[in-house]
Amino acid sequence: MSLAELWFGFVAVLWTGFFVLEGFDFGVGMLHRLVGRTETEWRAAINTIGPFWDANEVWLVVGGAAIFAAFPAWYATWFSATYLAVALLLVALIVRGVSLEFRGRVESQVWDATWSGALSLGSLLAPSVLGIALGNLVVGLPIDANGEYTGTVRDLFTGYGICTALALVVLCLLHGATFLSLRTTGRIRHRAQHTSRALAVVALAAVAVLAAWTLALVPHSVTLYVTLSLAVAGLAVAVVRAGSGRDVVTFAATTVAVAATVGSLFVGLYPNVLNSSTRGEWSLTVADTASGDYALQVMTVVAAVLFPVVLVYQAWSYFLLRRRVSGEPETPEHVEPGSASG
């Protein structure tokens, strides 16, 4: 395996890790007003992601930076083609981050409702834009022999890209619902479990359509079959287990489903990094867009040292903050047997 191939795999890991970790943040942001009925319950739902969301977004920053450093030609073509989409993504993430910080700073129902709406909208827009962008890598964009984008904004809205976006949004909703089931108590947990049962069926259907479309678009490989099968299997487990009280099993199943779905996009894309819908031979490949060997060697050493540190740090933070969050008074009638109140 060459260093360029190694870094393509690492980029895939970073983007997959982002959707696994930030996916439930997006889901909670979209669902917090559905699983909560009062201001206290809304705050409790948001508090489940409060300690984690900003660290989880770092995976997206590093994923983009890795493409910039390891595959500059890929970065130049993809990000210039999707410039307006990137701007919309940044606005969605900024609005979402500000809403998490500003909400609750003023004792006003209008203030809280405004920032809650901003949180829901930003949490919906971000995975939608990213889903279209990732889907377009696979289905292809109009680029010429020089790697320059020759299309318009309208060309970014491909059928496969929209299908990818819908599948990822539904997966984030399901992932968020199972995370809320795992991290909350009482009525919020009950509503989250009920919501996850319905979402699991919808997610299974959406991913099944995406899997069939992916197999129709790209050359088949054993790895692609494995990743798509894992995605469908994870959602099948979620359909069976959602709402049963086995919150850890359900959350693990949705984690596998999200990781396998995003991973399958990169598996189907390889050995290209961006397909050309104009002419197949104009597609950007891993080998042609990679940086020089020396740059990749230095980056590999840095990543080998720092990436395990980041993993340990995040795992430790999740372990320390593993207790459930309660949006109800800590009285016997509101605390379910065997659940910790937070």
N, C-alpha and C positions, 0 to 999 in steps of 0.2 A: 504493500500500500504506500503510495506517495504521500508527501506532506500535504499536497493540495487536496487529495482525497480525504486525508485525515481531518483537515480543517473544514471541508464540506460536511463531514459527519459531525464535527463539533458545532458548526452553525446550526445543523438540524437539532442537536441536543439542546442548544440554547433556546431556540424558538419553541421547541416542544416543552421544555421546562417552563418557559414563560406562560404558555397556555395552561399547563397543569396547575401552576401556582396562582397566576393572576386570573385564571378562568373562574375559580370559585369567588374571587373578589368581584369580577364582573357580574356573576350570577347573583351574589348577595346585593350588589348595588341595584340590579334590576328588580329584585324580589322583595326588598326590605319593606315596602309599603303594602305588599300582598300578604306577607306572613305576619305583619304587625297591624294591630288595630288602634293602638294608642301611641302617643308620643314616646312613652317609656319603652314600649315594645319596639318601635322603630329604632330608638337609640340602642337598644340591646342587640338588635340584628346588625346594626352598623358596627357596634363594638366588637363583634366577632372577627372582623377584618381590620380593625383599627391598628393593631400592632404590626400587621404584616404587609399591607397593600403597597407601601412605598418601597419596601425591600423587594417585593415581587416584581415591581415595574423595572427594577434594575436589569432583570434578565432581558427585557426588550432593548434597553439601551446597549447592553453588551452584545446582544445578537446583531443589532445594526452596526455596531463598531467592528465586530468580527468580520462582517461582510466588507466593510470599508477597508480594513487592513489586509485581509487575506485575499479578497477578490475585488479589487478596485474597479475593474471594468464592469463587473456585474452590478456593483453599487451605483456606478455612474449611470448606466442604462436604466436600471429598475427604478431608482429613486427620482431620476429626472422625468421618466415617463409617468410616474405616479405622484408628481410634485404636489398637485392640489389635494390628492388623497392623503398624502403625508401631512400637509397643513391641517386638514380636517381632523386627522388622527391626533395631532398635537393639541388642537383646540379641545377635543373630547377628553383627552387625558388631563389637560390643565383644569378644565371645568370640573372634572370628576375629583381631582385632588383638592382643589379649592373648596368644593362643596363638603368634602369630608372634614376639612379643617375649620371652615366657617360655620357650618351648621351647628346650632346650639349656642353660638356666641351671643345671640340676642334673644331675649325672652319675647318672642313674637311668633304667632302661628303662621302668619304670612311669610316671615323670614324662613322659618323651618320648612314650610311647604315649597318655597321657591328653590331652596338648596337641595331638598329631597328630589324634586323634579329634575334638577340639574344632574344629580348623582345618577338617577335612573337613565336619563338621556345619554350622558357620557359613557355609562357602562354598556349601553346598547350600541352606540356608534363605534366604539373602539374595536370590539371583535368583528363587527360588520365590515369595517374598512380593511382590517387585517385579513379577514377571510377572503374578500375579493382580491386583495393583492397577492395572497399566497395561491389562490386558485388560478390567477392569471399566469403565474410562473409555469404552471403545468399545461394549461390549454394554449398558452402562447399569446404574445402581443406583436403587433406589426412593427418589426425592427428590420433595418436594412443590413447590407453586408458590412457596414462600418459599426454596427452595434448601436445605431441611433434610432430612437423611437420616431416613427413616421405617422402615428395615428393621432386621434383627438381624444378629448375627455370621454366622449361617447364610446370609444373603443375599449375603454376600461371596464365597462359593464357587460362582461361576457356572461353567457348562461351558466357556464361551469363555475365562474367566480362567484356569482350570486348564490348558486347552490352550495358552494363551500362556505360562504358567509352565513347562510341560513343554518347549515349543519353546526357550525361552530357556535353560533348564538344559542341554539337550543342546547348544545352540550354544556355551554357555560351556565345556562339557566339550571340545568339538571345538576351540574357540579356544585353550583351555589346552594341549591336546595339540600343536597346531601351533606354539604358542609354545615349548613344551619342545623340540620338534624343532629349532627355530631357535636355541635358546639353550644347548643341552647337547651333550655329546659321548658317544661310546661306547655302553655298554649302555642308559643312560637315553634317549639319543636314539633308539636302535633300538626300544625299547619304546614310546616316544611316537609314533613313526611308525607302528608296527603298530596302536596304539590309535586313531590318527587315521583310519586306513583304515576301521575298523568304525564309528566315530562319524560319519564323513561320510555314510554311507548312512542311518543313523538320523536324523541332522539333516535331510537332504534330505526324508525322508518326513514328519517332524514339521512342517517349515516349509511343505511342500506342503499338508498338512491345514489348517494355520493360514491360509494364503493363501486356500484355497477357502472356509473359514468366514468370513474377513474380507470377501471379495467377496459372500458371501450376506447379510452383515449391513448393510453400509454402501453408500451410493450410489457408483457407479463413476466414476472419473475417470482421465484420462491419467496423472497423477502417481502415482496408486495402482497402476495397472498397471505403471508403470516401476519403482517401488520393489519391488513384489513380484517382478517379473521379475528384477531385480538380485539379490534374495535367493536365488532358485532358481538363477540362473546361477552365482552365487558358490559355492554348495554343489555344483553340478554339476562345476565346476572342481576343487573340493576332493576330490570322489569320484575324479576321474581322477588328480590329482596327489599325493594323500596317500600318503606312504610311498615316493615316487619319488626322494627326495633333493632335490627342488626346494622347499626349505623356505620360501624367501622368497615364491615364487609361491603356495604353499599357504596361508601365513599371510595374504597379501594377499587371497586369495579368501575366507577365513573372516572377515576384517575387513569386507569388502564385504557379506557375508551378514548379519553381526550388525548393521551399520549400517542396511542396507536393511530388515531385519525390524523393528527398533525404529522406524525412521523411518516405515514403512508404518502403524504404529499411530496416529501423530500425523496422518498424511495422511488416514487414514480417519476420524479424529475431527473434523477441521476441517469447518465453522466452529464446532463446539461444543468445549467443553473437558471437559464431563462430560454424558453422555447420561442422561436419565431413563427408567427402565424403566416408570414409572407412567404418564406421559403425555408424548408427544414434545415438546409445546410447553413443558413445564417443564424442558427441558434447559438447562444453563448454556452460554452462548455466549461467544466471544472478546470481542465488543463489550460485552456486558452485565456481564462480570466484571472488566474491565480497570480499572486505576487511572486517575487523571486525566492529562490531556495533559502538564502540567508535570512531574509525577513521572516519567512515561515519558521525557520529554526529558532530564531530569537523569540517569536511569539509562542512557539510550542513550549519552550522552557518556562516562560512567564506563566502561561496557562496551567502547566503541570504543577507549579508551585502554589498559585493563588486560587485556582478553582476548587481544590479540596478544602481549603480554608473557608471559602464561601459556603460550601455545602455543610460543613460542620457547624458553622455559625448559625445558618438558617435552621438546621435540624435542632440545635440546642435551644433556639428561641421558640420554636414550636413546642418543644418539650416543656419548657418553663411555663408557657402560657396555654397549657393544654386543658385547663379547667373550663367547665361549661359557663356560659353567660346567661344570667336569668333576667328577664324583664318583669318579674313578679315579686311580691313581698316574700321574704324567706319564712313562710309559714308551712306547717305540715301539709295543709290541703293543696298547696301549690307546688310542692317539691315531690317529684316522682321517686318511687323507691329505686335505689341504686344509682341515682344521678346526683352529681355534685352541683351545688349552687354556687354561682359566681357573682 
